[in-house]
Amino acid sequence: MGFGVLGIRGLLALTSVPGVFGAVVERAPGPAPVEIIERDVVIIGGGAAGSHAAVRLREDFKKSVVVVEKDVLLGGHVDTYIDKTGAPRDYGVQCYFTYDDALDFIRRPALNLTLMPGLSRAATGFEATVRNVDFTTGKELANFTAPDAMVEIGAIVAMYQVLTSKGYDKMIEPGFYNLPAGPQIPDDLLLPVGQFAAKYNVTAALAKMYESTGGGPQARDSNFLNIMTLTFLQSFSPSWMKVFFGAADLFYVQGGNQKLYDAIATLLGKDVLYSTTVTSTERTATGVKVKVRGPSGTKVIKAKKLLVAIPPTRENLAPFDLNAEETDIFAKPTYGRYGTAIVTHPKLTPGQELHNMPTSAIADPYAPFLNTAHVLTFSSYGTDTDLFSIGVSSSGSSYAAFDERAATRVAQQSLEKMALAGTLPKLGCKKLTVVEWSDHGPGGFGVTPAEMRAGWMDRMYGLQGKRSTWYTGNAIAIDFTTQLWKMNDETIKRMLAAW
Ligand SMILES: Cc1cc2nc3c(=O)[nH]c(=O)nc-3n(C[C@H](O)[C@H](O)[C@H](O)COP(=O)(O)OP(=O)(O)OC[C@H]3O[C@@H](n4cnc5c(N)ncnc54)[C@H](O)[C@@H]3O)c2cc1C
């Protein structure tokens, strides 16, 4: 795709006048002036990866940047709802864990933030009363006995030891730069996670791992145990396992995790274009032109490098001028959809957590897997508030089919089942109120084991730097913020080396 209405000739015919952003406003013969922004790097997406890269490139490596973000704020998967008392309620990212020196990024004086130990959600010290309910029958599981925590932790330690003793951690963390070429990828990493766990006698780890990932990777598959180990480890990495046995610490940002991205937004100022998306690109070995549309119209960004920090889904890449190689690579991955929300319903009891637990878990509490679209929990924020958080996983439904409407329907139906079974009082005509919804986009982005064996990841990473384009983000690396930041550091190092 090219420059649409103007065309290259039209662009060359433009005359320049000084504009905002230290940029240039060029007047075309036609009616609307098109603003030209010139930067060293244009970054698409202002989530964890894009925001971090922008700060590192501009502040630490003195490269000029502009971030193109479709939302009205930075932060991606971070969601902080400020309730009517002023209390921050995080319902997306809960914490940042220690990984190498990555947390120093948050500690930089320019951001002026305070890191607090623990999970954001636990800040109040409140612990919900958990009721285990099969949301498909609506019945509470009276005879359910939770797995033994020590057995679960022991299995996570054992799994960590398998991964590290075989050097798998080094192949996958923090990104896949060190993953062997397709034919040499260890068979283990391409096994379904259920088979991997059985092979190494660590199936007792699966329940905790399933719960911790909250259904994100499961958005991809209708059977949790079938998720490829490598894909699953993106969301439950070896370094994250260390949190469970006390070898890594958790922190959150005082005042809510969104504060981090608000501070970055303040620092970056006009170098972020909000509510803006790409409409076309032209990429060559010497630079890129990215046409974007936002609230103040169309702009053209000319940059030496492009950093793609959005999931490279077919939907997201549609406006990009993909060549045959890129088209082939990005046609392969599949992914489902995952969302979170703050909700209320008058029949939900403040202080309680309704945990979706299949009836089969009475017989085997180490296998509480939900294999259809589902809400994992309705989690109260405390006895003094009617707010609950939910996470909704599409579990194998197609990405496009599972939007906010579909997710809300799943949540509402869960409540109706519980009311019919007498677990909740009768709902009357009251529907679930969605106070705030957050689309977490593709879950479990990835390809099949056969495609991985055939070298999909080599080809994906082989695109780094080609046509002045670089890639980062959770879809192609480990899906934790601090690890993504280290992935960024490596990517930026390579980008600067190739400048
Ligand atoms: C519910 C949830 C909870 C999580 N909790 C934690 C946690 O506690 N700790 C942790 O370390 N990790 C957590 N993670 C994982 C972590 O959030 C991700 O690893 C990280 O946010 C991914 O960052 P990213 O920049 O790759 O993607 P994103 O954060 O998704 O950022 C992508 C950005 O690009 C923008 N965008 C998307 N499409 C376009 C487009 N076409 N044009 C322009 N902009 C676009 C989006 O609006 C977004 O701002 C959680 C993830 C989820 C889903």
PDBQT file of the ligand as one rigid body, heavy atoms in Angstrom, charges set to zero:
ROOT
HETATM    1  C1  LIG A 501      -5.045  -9.234  31.930  1.00  0.00    +0.000 C 
HETATM    2  C2  LIG A 501      -3.564  -9.248  31.885  1.00  0.00    +0.000 A 
HETATM    3  C3  LIG A 501      -2.840  -9.144  33.056  1.00  0.00    +0.000 A 
HETATM    4  C4  LIG A 501      -1.454  -9.160  33.022  1.00  0.00    +0.000 A 
HETATM    5  N1  LIG A 501      -0.772  -9.038  34.186  1.00  0.00    +0.000 NA
HETATM    6  C5  LIG A 501       0.568  -8.946  34.153  1.00  0.00    +0.000 A 
HETATM    7  C6  LIG A 501       1.284  -8.702  35.355  1.00  0.00    +0.000 A 
HETATM    8  O1  LIG A 501       0.713  -8.600  36.440  1.00  0.00    +0.000 OA
HETATM    9  N2  LIG A 501       2.634  -8.568  35.266  1.00  0.00    +0.000 N 
HETATM   10  C7  LIG A 501       3.309  -8.652  34.074  1.00  0.00    +0.000 A 
HETATM   11  O2  LIG A 501       4.527  -8.494  34.047  1.00  0.00    +0.000 OA
HETATM   12  N3  LIG A 501       2.648  -8.907  32.931  1.00  0.00    +0.000 NA
HETATM   13  C8  LIG A 501       1.300  -9.045  32.957  1.00  0.00    +0.000 A 
HETATM   14  N4  LIG A 501       0.618  -9.279  31.795  1.00  0.00    +0.000 N 
HETATM   15  C9  LIG A 501       1.373  -9.390  30.555  1.00  0.00    +0.000 C 
HETATM   16  C10 LIG A 501       1.813  -7.999  30.121  1.00  0.00    +0.000 C 
HETATM   17  O3  LIG A 501       0.745  -7.148  30.281  1.00  0.00    +0.000 OA
HETATM   18  C11 LIG A 501       2.255  -8.010  28.692  1.00  0.00    +0.000 C 
HETATM   19  O4  LIG A 501       3.421  -8.774  28.593  1.00  0.00    +0.000 OA
HETATM   20  C12 LIG A 501       2.568  -6.620  28.161  1.00  0.00    +0.000 C 
HETATM   21  O5  LIG A 501       1.618  -5.701  28.503  1.00  0.00    +0.000 OA
HETATM   22  C13 LIG A 501       2.644  -6.699  26.676  1.00  0.00    +0.000 C 
HETATM   23  O6  LIG A 501       3.062  -5.477  26.211  1.00  0.00    +0.000 OA
HETATM   24  P1  LIG A 501       3.051  -5.129  24.688  1.00  0.00    +0.000 P 
HETATM   25  O7  LIG A 501       3.555  -3.752  24.568  1.00  0.00    +0.000 OA
HETATM   26  O8  LIG A 501       3.694  -6.206  23.920  1.00  0.00    +0.000 OA
HETATM   27  O9  LIG A 501       1.521  -5.212  24.288  1.00  0.00    +0.000 OA
HETATM   28  P2  LIG A 501       0.341  -4.316  24.773  1.00  0.00    +0.000 P 
HETATM   29  O10 LIG A 501       0.480  -3.969  26.202  1.00  0.00    +0.000 OA
HETATM   30  O11 LIG A 501      -0.879  -5.020  24.308  1.00  0.00    +0.000 OA
HETATM   31  O12 LIG A 501       0.528  -2.974  23.964  1.00  0.00    +0.000 OA
HETATM   32  C14 LIG A 501       0.129  -2.828  22.649  1.00  0.00    +0.000 C 
HETATM   33  C15 LIG A 501      -0.268  -1.372  22.490  1.00  0.00    +0.000 C 
HETATM   34  O13 LIG A 501      -0.513  -1.141  21.130  1.00  0.00    +0.000 OA
HETATM   35  C16 LIG A 501      -1.760  -0.506  20.975  1.00  0.00    +0.000 C 
HETATM   36  N5  LIG A 501      -2.285  -0.973  19.712  1.00  0.00    +0.000 N 
HETATM   37  C17 LIG A 501      -2.806  -2.177  19.413  1.00  0.00    +0.000 A 
HETATM   38  N6  LIG A 501      -3.133  -2.241  18.122  1.00  0.00    +0.000 NA
HETATM   39  C18 LIG A 501      -2.786  -1.051  17.583  1.00  0.00    +0.000 A 
HETATM   40  C19 LIG A 501      -2.844  -0.520  16.278  1.00  0.00    +0.000 A 
HETATM   41  N7  LIG A 501      -3.329  -1.232  15.263  1.00  0.00    +0.000 N 
HETATM   42  N8  LIG A 501      -2.363   0.724  16.088  1.00  0.00    +0.000 NA
HETATM   43  C20 LIG A 501      -1.867   1.470  17.096  1.00  0.00    +0.000 A 
HETATM   44  N9  LIG A 501      -1.788   0.998  18.358  1.00  0.00    +0.000 NA
HETATM   45  C21 LIG A 501      -2.240  -0.245  18.594  1.00  0.00    +0.000 A 
HETATM   46  C22 LIG A 501      -2.594  -0.948  22.153  1.00  0.00    +0.000 C 
HETATM   47  O14 LIG A 501      -3.618  -0.014  22.432  1.00  0.00    +0.000 OA
HETATM   48  C23 LIG A 501      -1.535  -1.010  23.241  1.00  0.00    +0.000 C 
HETATM   49  O15 LIG A 501      -1.356   0.203  23.892  1.00  0.00    +0.000 OA
HETATM   50  C24 LIG A 501      -0.771  -9.296  31.795  1.00  0.00    +0.000 A 
HETATM   51  C25 LIG A 501      -1.506  -9.409  30.598  1.00  0.00    +0.000 A 
HETATM   52  C26 LIG A 501      -2.887  -9.392  30.648  1.00  0.00    +0.000 A 
HETATM   53  C27 LIG A 501      -3.644  -9.523  29.367  1.00  0.00    +0.000 C 
ENDROOT
TORSDOF 0
